[in-house]
C-alpha cells in the first residue's frame, strides 16, 4: 500500500528518495491537531522551527535530511512534548508514534536504510589493490633487471675481463629541477592540492568531505592550513638559497612583495570566475578576500619577518640550552609572531561589536534562540563587513544550519591575521629541517614535540571538543583551529620525511607530481571545474556516482601533473 506523500517524501516502494534523504512516517493518535517542530542538532541552543501541522488521528510522511542529527518535538496546547534527537540514515524509512496520553514511542525502522559508505570502501579497496599490484610489479622488474645485469656482467667478465684498475661503469645521472627538490615537501603539498581538488568538486557529497557547518573539523577544513604551513617550510628553503647567492635582503623583500601581488591577482581572477554571471563579473560585488589572497599576505608577512631577522650563521653559544637553538636563534621572529597572535586575541575578545557579546565566535542566526542573530563571526565578521561591505563571501548568508545570517568571509582580515601563526609554525619546521640537517632523529623528535605541545594547548582551549573557551572553527580561523591543524601538519610531514627522504621506501607518488606544480593545478581546476571531461551533469546523483566522477576529476589532474613532472617542468609564481 502506498503511504501518504507529503512535502516531497516518497514512500512508494517503486520510487526512491533523493541523496541524503530518508522518510519519517508519523502516526498521530492524539485527538487534536499538534505542531511538529525540528532543528538541526548542530545549531547551538536553538528553538525548533515549525515543520508540519499534524491533523488528529493521522498518518503523515515527511522528508528528513540525513546529513546531521535532527532534534524534534511537538507542541500541544503551548506545551512541548517528546523531545528527541535522532540521526537518520540515507534512504531509510522510519516510524514515530504519538498517543493521546502524550507518550511517544522511540523512532523505529520500517525499512532498512542503505549504507552510503560502501562506495568509499569500494574505492579504498580498488586503490589498495592497485597500489599493491604497482609496487609488486616494480619490485619484480627491479629484481629482473638486476638478474639480467648480473648475467651480462658475468658473460662480459668471461669473454673480456676488465683490468683491476678499471672503475665500474655507472649509468649517467640526469639532473633536473624536479630531482633537486625535497620530495617530502612536494608530497605534502601534493596531498593538500589533490584533497582540495577532490573536495572542491564535491567529495562525493559526503559530509566529512565538506566544510564543517561552523564549529568542528572535517577533511576539507585541513586543506588551507596545510597549504599555509608547508608554504612556511618553503620560506626557509628559498630565503637560505637567496642568501647563499648573496642577494641583498631588500631585494628579497621586493621579490616577496611581487609574489604576493601575483597571489592576490590570481585570487581575484578565481573570485571573478565564482561571481561571474551571464553578463560578466559584477565589480560592485566582486569578493576581495580569498584563499590565494590569504596565502599571499601571510607569505609576505612571515617572509619579511624572517628576512629582516634571520641570522646568516647558526649560533652555537647557548651551552646547555643548545637543544633549543632553533628557537633561540629566532627569538625576534617569535616575539613578533606572538605579538600578532596576541593582537588577534585582544581584538576578538575586547572589540565592542554593537548588539553582540565580547568574544563571540558563533554563526548568529538561530543560535542562542536568535539572541545574536546579526553577530555572525563576532569581531572578525564585524570588521570585514565594515571595511569590505559587499565585497566579501556572500554565499554564507543562507546557512543551512542556523538560517539567514549577515555575510562573513572565512578568509577575511582577522582570519588572515590568525593564519600568520600557521605559516610561522611552518617556518619553524623549516628551521628545524636545516638546523639539524644531518641529524634525522633530532628533527623527528623536535617536529613531534611541537605536534604534542600544539595539540595539548589546542585541546585545553577547545575543552577537547569542538566548543570550549575558543572553539575549533575554520570559519573564524580560531586559535584552537590553527593549533590543531598545525599539530596535524607536523605529524604528517614527519611521517612523509621519514618514509620518503630518510628511509626512501616511497618516492611520494602520485602526490609528489601534483605538489611540484600545485599553483598550476590550483588555478587549472577552477577554470575546468564545470567543463567536460573533468565533470558532467548526473541526472540522478548518488554518492557512488558523484564519488566516481570526483575521483575521475582528481585523477585527470594527477595525469597532467605527472606529464609535467616527467618533463621537468615547474610552473610557479
Residue pairs with C-beta under 8 A, 6 or more apart in sequence:
2 11
2 12
3 11
3 12
3 25
3 59
3 61
4 11
4 59
4 60
4 61
5 11
5 12
5 61
6 52
6 60
6 61
6 62
7 52
7 62
7 63
8 63
9 17
9 23
9 24
9 61
9 62
9 63
10 16
10 17
10 23
11 23
11 25
11 61
11 93
16 91
17 23
17 63
17 90
17 91
19 90
19 205
19 541
19 542
19 543
19 546
20 65
20 66
20 67
20 90
20 116
20 205
21 63
21 64
21 65
21 66
21 90
21 91
22 63
22 64
22 65
22 66
22 88
22 89
22 90
22 91
22 92
22 93
22 94
22 113
23 61
23 62
23 63
23 64
23 92
23 93
23 94
24 61
24 62
24 63
24 64
24 88
24 94
24 95
24 96
24 107
25 59
25 60
25 61
25 62
25 93
25 94
25 95
25 96
25 110
26 36
26 54
26 59
26 60
26 61
26 62
26 95
26 96
26 97
26 98
27 58
27 59
27 95
27 96
27 97
27 98
28 34
28 54
28 55
28 56
28 57
28 58
28 59
28 60
28 98
29 57
29 97
29 98
29 99
29 100
30 56
30 57
30 76
30 98
30 99
30 100
30 102
31 56
31 57
31 100
32 56
32 76
33 53
33 54
33 55
33 56
34 53
34 54
34 74
34 75
34 76
34 98
35 50
35 52
35 53
35 54
35 74
35 75
35 76
36 50
36 51
36 52
36 53
36 54
36 62
36 72
36 73
36 74
37 47
37 48
37 49
37 50
37 51
37 72
37 73
37 74
37 75
37 80
38 48
38 49
38 51
38 70
38 71
38 72
38 73
39 46
39 47
39 48
39 49
39 70
39 71
39 366
40 65
40 68
40 69
40 70
40 71
40 213
40 400
40 401
41 68
41 69
41 70
41 71
41 85
42 68
42 69
42 213
42 214
42 401
43 365
43 366
43 367
43 401
43 402
44 362
44 367
44 368
44 467
45 367
45 368
45 369
46 366
46 367
46 368
46 369
46 402
47 366
47 369
47 370
48 71
48 72
48 73
49 366
51 62
51 72
52 60
52 62
54 60
54 74
54 98
64 70
64 88
64 94
65 88
66 87
66 88
66 89
66 90
66 92
66 113
66 116
67 207
68 87
68 207
68 213
68 401
69 85
69 86
69 87
70 85
70 86
70 87
70 88
71 83
71 84
71 85
72 82
72 83
72 84
72 85
72 86
73 80
73 81
73 82
73 83
73 84
74 80
74 81
74 82
74 98
75 81
76 102
81 98
81 102
81 104
82 98
82 102
82 104
84 104
84 106
84 107
86 94
86 107
88 94
88 113
89 113
89 114
89 116
90 113
90 114
90 116
90 543
91 113
91 114
92 109
92 111
92 112
92 113
92 114
93 109
93 110
93 111
93 113
94 107
94 108
94 109
94 110
95 105
95 107
95 108
95 109
95 110
96 104
96 105
96 107
96 108
97 104
97 105
98 104
116 206
116 543
117 206
118 544
119 204
119 543
119 544
119 547
119 548
120 204
120 206
120 547
123 547
123 551
176 568
177 568
177 570
178 516
178 565
178 568
178 570
179 568
181 516
182 237
182 433
182 501
183 500
183 501
183 507
183 508
183 512
184 493
184 496
184 497
184 500
184 501
184 508
185 230
185 233
185 234
185 237
185 515
186 508
186 511
186 512
186 515
186 516
187 496
187 500
187 508
187 511
187 512
187 515
188 226
188 230
188 492
188 493
188 496
188 511
188 515
189 227
189 230
189 514
189 515
189 518
190 508
190 510
190 511
190 512
190 513
190 514
190 515
190 516
190 518
190 561
191 226
191 492
191 511
191 515
192 222
192 223
192 226
192 227
192 230
192 515
192 518
193 227
193 514
193 515
193 518
193 521
193 522
194 511
194 514
194 554
194 557
194 558
195 219
195 220
195 222
195 223
196 223
196 227
196 522
196 525
197 521
197 525
197 553
197 554
197 557
198 209
198 550
198 551
198 553
198 554
199 209
199 210
199 219
199 220
199 223
200 525
200 529
201 525
201 529
201 534
201 535
201 549
201 550
201 553
201 554
202 209
202 546
202 549
202 550
203 209
203 210
203 219
203 220
203 547
203 550
204 543
204 544
204 546
204 547
204 550
205 541
205 543
205 546
206 543
206 547
207 218
208 218
208 219
209 218
209 219
209 220
210 218
210 220
211 218
211 220
211 221
211 474
211 475
212 218
212 221
212 466
212 473
212 474
212 475
213 363
213 399
213 400
213 401
213 402
214 362
214 363
214 399
214 401
214 402
214 473
214 475
215 361
215 466
215 467
215 471
215 472
215 473
216 466
216 472
216 473
217 466
217 472
217 474
217 481
217 484
217 485
221 474
221 481
221 485
222 485
222 488
224 291
224 294
224 411
224 419
224 474
225 419
225 422
225 481
225 482
225 485
225 486
225 489
226 485
226 488
226 489
226 492
227 291
227 295
227 518
228 294
228 295
228 298
228 419
228 422
228 423
228 426
229 422
229 423
229 425
229 426
229 429
229 485
229 486
229 489
230 426
230 489
230 493
231 295
231 298
231 299
231 423
231 426
232 302
232 422
232 423
232 424
232 425
232 426
232 427
232 428
232 429
232 430
233 426
233 427
233 429
233 430
233 433
233 493
234 430
235 299
235 302
235 303
235 306
235 423
235 426
235 427
235 430
236 306
236 427
236 430
236 431
236 433
236 434
237 430
237 433
237 434
239 252
239 303
239 306
239 307
239 310
240 434
242 252
242 255
243 249
243 252
243 310
243 312
249 307
249 308
252 303
252 307
253 303
253 304
253 307
253 308
256 299
256 300
256 303
256 304
256 307
257 300
259 296
259 299
259 300
259 573
260 296
260 297
260 299
260 300
261 296
262 296
262 573
263 292
263 293
263 295
263 296
263 297
263 299
263 573
264 292
264 293
264 296
264 297
266 292
266 519
266 523
266 573
267 290
267 291
267 292
267 293
267 296
268 286
268 288
268 290
268 293
269 523
270 290
270 291
270 292
270 523
270 526
271 286
271 287
271 288
271 290
272 281
272 286
273 526
273 527
274 287
275 281
275 282
275 285
275 286
275 287
284 390
285 390
285 391
285 394
286 391
287 391
287 392
287 393
287 394
287 409
288 388
288 391
288 392
289 384
289 388
289 392
289 393
289 409
289 411
289 412
289 413
289 416
290 411
291 411
292 522
293 411
293 416
294 411
294 415
294 416
294 419
297 416
298 416
298 419
298 420
298 422
298 423
299 423
301 340
301 420
301 423
302 337
302 420
302 423
302 424
302 427
305 333
305 336
305 337
305 424
306 333
306 427
309 330
309 332
309 333
309 336
310 330
310 333
311 329
314 325
314 329
314 435
315 325
315 328
315 329
316 322
316 325
318 324
318 325
318 328
321 328
325 435
326 428
326 431
326 432
326 435
326 436
326 446
327 334
327 428
329 431
329 435
330 428
330 431
333 424
333 427
334 424
337 420
337 421
337 424
340 417
340 420
340 421
341 418
341 420
341 421
341 479
343 417
344 414
344 417
344 418
344 479
345 479
347 379
347 383
347 414
348 359
348 361
348 378
348 379
348 380
348 414
349 358
349 359
349 379
350 358
351 358
351 379
351 382
351 383
352 358
353 360
353 375
353 378
353 379
353 382
354 382
355 372
355 374
355 375
356 372
356 374
356 375
356 378
356 382
357 372
357 375
359 378
360 372
360 375
360 378
360 379
361 378
361 470
361 471
361 473
361 476
361 478
362 368
362 372
362 375
362 376
362 378
363 376
363 377
363 399
363 401
363 402
363 405
363 408
363 475
364 372
364 373
364 374
364 375
364 376
364 377
364 402
364 405
364 406
365 373
365 376
365 399
365 401
365 402
365 403
365 404
365 405
366 373
366 402
366 403
367 402
373 405
374 405
374 406
375 381
376 396
376 405
376 406
376 407
376 408
377 384
377 408
377 412
377 475
377 476
378 476
379 414
380 408
380 412
380 413
380 414
380 415
380 476
380 477
381 406
381 407
381 408
381 409
381 412
383 412
383 413
383 414
384 392
384 407
384 408
384 409
384 412
384 413
384 414
385 392
385 406
385 407
385 408
387 413
388 409
388 412
392 407
392 408
392 409
392 412
393 407
393 408
393 409
393 410
393 411
394 407
396 405
396 407
396 408
396 410
396 475
397 404
397 405
397 406
397 407
398 404
399 405
408 475
409 415
410 474
410 475
410 477
414 477
415 476
415 477
418 477
418 478
418 479
418 482
419 477
419 482
421 479
421 482
421 486
422 482
422 485
422 486
422 489
425 450
425 454
425 486
425 489
425 490
426 486
426 489
428 450
429 447
429 450
429 489
429 490
429 493
432 443
432 446
432 447
433 443
433 497
436 442
436 443
436 446
440 498
440 502
443 497
444 494
444 497
444 498
447 490
447 491
447 493
447 494
447 497
448 490
448 491
448 494
450 487
450 490
451 487
451 488
451 490
451 491
451 494
452 487
454 483
454 484
454 486
454 487
454 490
455 483
455 484
455 487
457 483
458 472
458 479
458 480
458 481
458 483
458 484
458 487
461 468
461 469
461 470
461 479
461 480
461 483
462 468
462 469
462 470
462 471
462 472
462 480
462 484
463 469
466 472
466 473
468 480
470 478
470 479
470 480
471 478
471 480
472 478
472 480
472 481
472 484
473 481
474 481
496 508
499 505
499 506
500 506
500 507
500 508
508 515
510 558
510 561
510 562
512 565
513 558
513 561
513 562
513 564
513 565
514 521
514 557
514 558
514 561
516 561
516 564
516 565
516 570
517 561
517 564
517 565
517 569
517 570
517 571
517 572
519 571
519 572
519 573
520 564
520 571
520 572
521 557
521 560
521 561
524 557
524 560
525 534
525 553
525 557
528 534
528 535
529 535
533 556
534 552
534 553
534 556
535 549
535 553
536 549
538 545
538 546
538 549
564 570
564 571
